[in-house]
Amino acid sequence: MNVDMFEQQGEQQRMQEAPLATRMRPTSLNTFVGQQHIIGPGRVLRKTIESGRIPSIILWGPPGCGKTTLAYIIAHTNGSHFSPVSAVSASVADLRRIIEEAKGRRQIHLQKTILFIDEIHRFNKTQQDAILPFVEDGTIVFIGATTENPSFEVTSPLLSRSRVLTLKPLAEDELQVIITRALKDNLRGIGELNAEIATEALIHLITLSNNDARVALNTLEIAAQSTPLEKGKRHITLPTIEDILQHRALPYDKSGDQHHDIISALHKSMRGSDPDASLYWLARMLEAGEDPLYIARRLVRFASEDVGLADSQALVIAMAAQQAVHFIGMPEGNLALAEATVYLATAPKSNSLYEAYSRAQKEVEQGTSESVPLHLRNPSTPLMKELGYGEGYKHAHDYPEHFVEQQNLPDSLQNRKYYTPSGLGYEKQVISRLKDWWHKKDKPEEEESETE
């Protein structure tokens, strides 16, 4: 009994000395913040956890979104023994020891063991294979946590025996709930410090935490401890948060005028072929905490709308930047966005595609639904062939240069023109090619002058 008492006192001491993020870790699904798409009321995982029939799981999500906490809750909810290890430091010998202990626990106490492996993507094939037989025979329930795509980092046999759950980054309102809870909690939080945080300091803390609850809470604790008590309160200010995070708060409102004004400035600077201004506005948004994928989407739109076929690589570069940001995250992804921004700013510009589609869209919205000419229809049945489907169609590959002149629009629209190349960049070649094919030497220039 004395040993138990000393162990309990030791555990209490460790919890008191642990960082705020560890102390504030929820112990039930009802107090867990976020990830309602997988553990909300009525969701399959929640029902599974509450029933006690836990499958092996891989939790895939960004840092600080609750992977470790969720694993703790799963073990606590169904009374399983929780054996956590970090893939950074654990060896095969450590895994074998845990498995032997799990066998004894299962035989003597009929208790399940949850083996939680943090950063499972750091385990090599041999280490992952070591636990596979025991996952399969039920000796252990495996829960892995990873920030990397498990399809690439987890072996196929282990992956096939596990259910992959994708966790989302914590939203700003969810982080605010977590921070407020820590400020008020006298037992596990910092309630006894009587700290309160200024609105602008709270916004900056949430923004610079990059959706990571661990960063937010541990920063909050340092701020509270370093803020002197004045009239019974510790008033955490913006300069204090800036000093701890070593990052100045920039004037930016992600849902207000700053958001719209600066993205407009970025778009217009790229359209104006000014790479320096474009980089400045890009940095203003990124350093203020704007969602990088939002910026990537705007770059993709710009590539089609303002560059188009004047440089056919523009869309490729913009999409590559989006994929890079998604793959490596921030802050490393900022250079991919910078590369795409400079490329788009220095590319030849053309809005001919935008104008062309707008004309075609207007035609469709205001006109009637014209029938497809018979020669363009596919005679997929004998009856269709009898009705003249496909009759008179000229197969382009049967002609020199793989081109033959024929009518491709309905009769009422046969002379309609939607696309007028700009004559810049790659579209110079488009104009030449269309002239050679259609023998309308002056048509593009005439149409262009009419629309100006």
C-alpha positions in Angstrom: 0.0 0.0 0.0 2.9 2.3 0.8 4.4 1.7 -2.6 1.1 2.5 -4.2 0.8 5.7 -2.2 4.3 6.8 -3.2 3.6 6.0 -6.8 0.4 8.0 -6.7 2.2 10.9 -5.1 4.9 10.7 -7.8 2.3 10.7 -10.5 0.7 13.8 -9.0 4.1 15.5 -8.8 4.8 14.7 -12.4 1.4 16.1 -13.5 2.0 19.3 -11.6 5.4 19.7 -13.3 4.1 18.8 -16.8 3.5 21.5 -19.4 0.1 23.0 -19.5 -0.8 21.2 -22.8 -0.2 17.8 -21.0 -2.1 18.8 -17.9 -5.1 20.0 -19.9 -5.4 16.8 -21.9 -9.1 15.8 -21.9 -10.0 12.4 -20.4 -13.4 11.9 -22.2 -15.0 12.3 -25.6 -17.4 14.9 -24.1 -14.5 17.2 -23.2 -12.5 16.6 -26.4 -12.5 19.6 -28.7 -12.5 19.2 -32.5 -12.7 16.3 -34.9 -16.5 16.0 -34.6 -16.5 14.5 -38.1 -15.2 11.3 -36.6 -16.2 11.3 -32.9 -19.3 13.5 -32.9 -22.6 12.1 -31.5 -23.8 9.2 -33.7 -20.5 8.8 -35.6 -19.3 5.2 -36.1 -16.0 5.7 -34.2 -17.7 7.1 -31.2 -20.1 4.2 -31.1 -17.2 1.8 -31.5 -15.2 3.4 -28.7 -18.2 3.4 -26.3 -19.0 -0.2 -27.1 -15.4 -1.2 -26.2 -14.7 -3.0 -29.5 -11.8 -1.0 -30.7 -10.1 -1.8 -34.0 -6.5 -1.0 -34.8 -6.4 2.6 -35.9 -4.0 5.0 -37.6 -4.6 8.7 -36.7 -3.4 10.9 -39.5 -3.3 14.7 -38.9 -1.2 17.8 -38.3 0.7 18.5 -35.1 -1.4 19.5 -32.1 -4.8 18.4 -33.5 -5.4 15.8 -30.7 -4.0 12.5 -32.0 -2.3 11.5 -28.7 -5.2 12.8 -26.6 -7.7 10.8 -28.6 -5.6 7.6 -28.1 -5.6 8.2 -24.4 -9.3 8.7 -24.3 -9.9 5.5 -26.3 -7.9 3.5 -23.7 -9.5 5.3 -20.8 -13.0 4.8 -22.0 -12.9 1.0 -22.4 -10.5 0.3 -19.5 -7.6 -0.9 -21.6 -4.0 -0.7 -20.5 -2.3 2.1 -22.4 1.3 1.5 -23.5 2.6 4.6 -25.3 5.9 4.6 -27.2 7.6 7.1 -29.5 8.9 5.8 -32.8 11.8 8.2 -32.4 13.3 6.3 -29.4 11.6 2.9 -29.3 13.4 -0.3 -30.4 12.2 -3.7 -31.4 13.2 -4.9 -27.9 10.9 -2.3 -26.4 8.0 -3.6 -28.6 8.7 -7.2 -27.6 8.7 -6.3 -23.9 5.3 -4.5 -24.3 3.9 -7.5 -26.2 5.0 -10.0 -23.6 3.4 -7.8 -20.8 0.2 -7.6 -22.9 0.1 -11.4 -23.2 0.3 -11.7 -19.4 -2.3 -9.0 -18.9 -4.7 -10.7 -21.3 -4.3 -14.1 -19.7 -4.4 -13.1 -16.0 -6.6 -10.0 -15.9 -8.5 -10.4 -19.2 -7.5 -6.8 -19.9 -6.7 -5.4 -23.4 -3.6 -3.5 -24.1 -3.5 -0.6 -26.5 0.0 -0.1 -28.0 0.2 3.6 -29.0 3.0 4.4 -31.4 3.6 8.1 -31.9 5.1 9.1 -35.2 4.6 5.7 -36.6 6.0 7.0 -39.9 9.5 6.9 -38.3 9.4 3.1 -37.8 11.2 1.1 -40.5 9.7 -2.0 -42.1 11.4 -4.4 -39.5 9.9 -2.5 -36.6 6.4 -2.4 -38.1 6.6 -6.1 -39.0 7.5 -6.9 -35.4 4.0 -6.0 -34.1 2.0 -7.3 -37.1 1.4 -10.9 -35.8 0.2 -9.6 -32.4 -2.1 -7.1 -34.0 -3.5 -9.9 -36.1 -4.1 -12.3 -33.1 -5.5 -9.6 -30.9 -2.7 -9.6 -28.3 -2.6 -5.8 -28.7 -4.8 -3.1 -30.2 -2.6 -0.9 -32.3 -3.1 2.8 -32.5 -0.6 4.8 -34.5 -0.2 8.6 -34.9 1.4 10.2 -37.9 1.7 13.6 -39.6 2.7 11.9 -42.8 0.5 10.2 -45.4 0.2 6.6 -44.1 -0.1 5.3 -47.6 3.6 6.1 -48.1 5.0 5.6 -44.6 3.1 2.5 -43.2 3.7 -1.0 -44.6 0.8 -2.5 -46.6 0.2 -5.4 -44.2 -0.1 -3.1 -41.2 -2.1 -0.6 -43.2 -4.6 -3.2 -44.3 -5.2 -4.3 -40.7 -5.9 -0.7 -39.5 -8.5 1.9 -40.0 -7.1 5.2 -41.1 -8.8 8.2 -39.6 -7.9 11.7 -40.9 -7.9 14.4 -38.3 -8.4 18.1 -39.3 -6.4 21.1 -38.1 -8.1 22.8 -35.1 -10.3 25.7 -36.1 -9.8 29.1 -34.6 -12.9 28.9 -32.5 -11.9 25.5 -31.2 -8.5 26.8 -30.1 -10.2 29.6 -28.3 -12.3 27.1 -26.4 -9.2 25.2 -25.4 -7.4 28.4 -24.3 -10.4 29.8 -22.3 -10.8 26.4 -20.6 -7.1 26.5 -19.5 -7.4 30.1 -18.2 -10.3 29.1 -15.9 -9.3 25.6 -14.7 -7.9 25.9 -11.2 -6.9 22.2 -10.9 -5.1 21.4 -14.1 -4.9 24.8 -15.8 -3.7 28.2 -14.8 -6.8 29.4 -13.1 -4.9 30.0 -9.9 -2.7 32.6 -11.6 -5.8 34.8 -12.2 -4.7 35.5 -15.8 -6.7 37.1 -18.5 -5.7 37.8 -22.1 -6.3 40.9 -24.2 -8.4 40.3 -27.4 -5.6 41.3 -29.7 -3.2 39.0 -27.8 -5.6 36.1 -28.0 -6.0 36.6 -31.8 -2.2 36.7 -32.3 -1.7 33.6 -30.1 -4.3 31.7 -32.1 -2.9 32.8 -35.5 0.7 32.1 -34.7 -0.1 28.7 -33.1 -0.7 27.4 -36.6 -3.8 25.3 -35.4 -1.6 23.6 -32.9 -3.2 23.3 -29.4 0.1 22.3 -27.8 1.9 25.4 -29.0 -1.0 27.6 -28.0 -1.3 26.2 -24.4 2.4 26.2 -23.7 2.8 29.7 -24.9 -0.1 30.8 -22.8 1.5 29.3 -19.7 4.7 31.1 -20.2 2.9 34.3 -20.8 0.8 34.0 -17.6 3.9 33.1 -15.5 5.9 36.0 -16.9 3.1 38.6 -16.4 3.2 40.4 -13.0 0.1 40.4 -10.8 -1.6 43.8 -10.7 -4.7 44.4 -8.6 -5.3 40.7 -8.3 -5.1 40.0 -12.1 -2.4 39.1 -14.6 -3.2 41.0 -17.8 -1.5 39.2 -20.8 -0.9 41.8 -23.5 0.0 41.6 -27.2 3.6 42.6 -26.7 4.0 39.7 -24.2 2.7 37.1 -26.8 4.8 38.8 -29.5 7.9 38.5 -27.3 7.4 34.8 -26.5 6.6 33.8 -30.1 9.2 36.2 -31.5 6.8 37.3 -34.2 5.2 40.7 -34.5 1.5 40.9 -34.9 0.7 42.2 -38.4 -2.5 44.2 -39.0 -4.6 41.7 -40.8 -8.2 40.4 -40.6 -8.7 37.1 -42.3 -12.4 37.7 -42.7 -12.5 41.5 -43.2 -11.2 44.3 -45.3 -7.5 43.5 -44.9 -8.1 40.0 -46.3 -10.0 41.3 -49.3 -7.7 44.3 -49.9 -4.4 42.4 -49.8 -5.5 39.5 -52.0 -6.8 42.1 -54.5 -3.4 43.9 -54.3 -1.6 40.6 -54.9 -3.9 39.7 -57.9 -3.5 43.2 -59.5 0.3 43.3 -58.9 0.7 39.9 -60.7 -1.6 41.2 -63.5 0.5 44.3 -63.7 3.7 42.1 -64.2 5.3 43.4 -61.0 7.1 40.5 -59.2 8.4 42.7 -56.4 5.0 44.0 -55.4 3.5 40.6 -55.8 6.0 39.1 -53.4 5.4 41.8 -50.9 1.6 41.2 -50.8 2.2 37.5 -50.7 4.5 37.9 -47.7 2.0 40.2 -46.0 -0.7 37.5 -46.2 1.5 34.5 -45.2 3.3 36.2 -42.3 0.0 37.3 -40.9 -1.3 33.7 -40.8 -3.5 33.5 -43.9 -4.4 30.0 -45.0 -1.7 29.2 -47.6 -4.1 26.9 -49.5 -6.5 29.9 -50.0 -3.6 31.8 -51.6 -2.7 28.7 -53.7 -6.3 28.6 -55.0 -6.2 32.2 -56.0 -2.9 31.6 -57.9 -4.5 28.7 -59.8 -7.4 31.0 -60.7 -5.1 33.7 -61.8 -3.1 31.3 -64.0 -6.2 30.5 -66.0 -7.9 34.0 -65.9 -5.0 36.3 -66.5 -2.2 34.2 -68.2 -4.2 31.5 -69.9 -2.6 30.1 -73.1 -0.2 33.0 -73.4 2.0 30.7 -71.2 0.5 27.2 -71.0 2.9 26.3 -68.1 1.3 28.9 -65.8 -1.5 26.6 -64.6 1.0 23.7 -64.2 3.3 25.8 -62.0 0.3 27.1 -59.9 -1.0 23.6 -59.4 2.5 22.3 -58.5 2.7 25.1 -55.8 -0.7 24.0 -54.4 0.5 20.4 -54.2 3.8 21.4 -52.6 2.0 23.4 -49.9 -0.3 20.5 -49.3 2.6 18.0 -49.2 5.2 19.8 -47.0 3.0 22.3 -45.2 4.2 25.6 -43.8 6.6 27.4 -43.4 8.5 25.4 -46.0 5.7 25.8 -48.5 6.1 29.5 -48.7 8.8 29.3 -51.3 6.6 27.2 -53.6 4.0 29.9 -53.4 6.7 32.6 -54.0 8.0 30.7 -57.0 4.5 30.5 -58.5 3.8 34.1 -57.7 7.0 35.3 -59.5 6.3 33.0 -62.4 2.8 34.3 -62.9 3.8 37.9 -62.4 6.5 37.6 -65.1 4.5 35.5 -67.6 2.9 37.0 -70.7 -0.7 38.0 -69.9 -3.9 37.1 -71.8 -7.5 37.0 -70.6 -8.6 35.5 -73.9 -9.7 32.3 -72.3 -11.7 34.2 -69.7 -13.4 36.3 -72.4 -14.0 33.2 -74.6 -15.7 31.2 -71.9 -17.8 34.2 -70.8 -19.1 34.5 -74.3 -19.9 30.8 -74.6 -21.5 30.9 -71.1 -23.7 33.8 -72.1 -24.7 32.1 -75.3 -25.8 29.0 -73.3 -27.6 31.0 -70.6 -29.5 33.2 -73.0 -29.9 31.0 -76.1 -31.9 27.9 -76.7 -30.4 24.4 -76.3 -29.3 23.7 -79.9 -29.3 20.1 -81.2 -26.0 18.5 -82.0 -25.5 18.2 -85.8 -26.2 14.7 -87.0 -22.7 14.2 -88.4 -21.2 14.8 -84.9 -23.4 12.3 -83.2 -22.1 8.8 -82.5 -24.1 6.0 -84.3 -23.9 3.6 -81.4 -26.9 1.5 -82.5 -28.2 0.4 -86.0 -31.3 2.6 -85.6 -29.1 5.6 -85.0 -27.1 4.8 -88.1 -30.4 4.5 -90.1 -31.4 8.0 -88.8 -28.2 9.5 -90.2 -26.1 9.7 -87.0 -22.5 10.2 -87.9 -23.2 10.5 -91.6 -20.8 12.8 -93.4 -18.4 13.0 -90.5 -14.8 13.7 -91.5 -12.2 12.0 -89.3 -9.4 14.5 -88.8 -6.7 11.8 -88.6 -7.5 10.7 -92.1 -6.4 14.0 -93.6 -3.1 15.8 -94.1 -1.8 17.5 -90.9 -4.7 15.7 -89.1 -7.1 18.6 -89.9 -10.1 18.9 -92.1 -12.5 21.8 -92.3 -16.1 21.0 -91.3 -19.0 22.5 -89.3 -18.8 21.7 -85.5 -21.4 24.1 -84.2 -25.2 23.9 -84.6 -26.6 25.5 -87.8 -27.8 28.6 -86.0 -24.4 29.2 -84.5 -22.1 28.1 -87.3 -20.4 31.5 -87.8 -20.2 32.3 -84.1 -16.7 33.1 -82.7 -15.9 32.9 -78.9 -12.1 32.5 -78.7 -9.8 35.3 -79.9 -6.1 34.6 -79.1 -4.2 37.6 -77.7 -1.2 37.3 -79.9 1.2 37.2 -76.9 3.4 34.3 -75.8 2.2 30.9 -76.9 -1.0 32.4 -78.3 1.1 33.7 -81.2 1.5 30.1 -82.3 -2.3 29.5 -81.8 -3.1 32.4 -84.2 -0.7 31.0 -86.8 -2.1 27.5 -86.5 -5.7 28.6 -86.7 -4.9 30.7 -89.8 -3.2 27.7 -91.5 -6.0 25.4 -90.7 -9.0 27.5 -91.4 -7.7 29.8 -94.2 -9.0 32.9 -92.5 -5.9 34.9 -92.5 -7.3 38.1 -91.1 -10.1 36.8 -88.9 -8.4 36.8 -85.5 -7.1 40.4 -85.7 -10.5 41.6 -87.0 -12.4 39.9 -84.2 -9.9 41.2 -81.6 -10.3 44.8 -82.8 -14.1 44.5 -82.6 -14.0 43.4 -79.0 -11.6 46.1 -77.8 
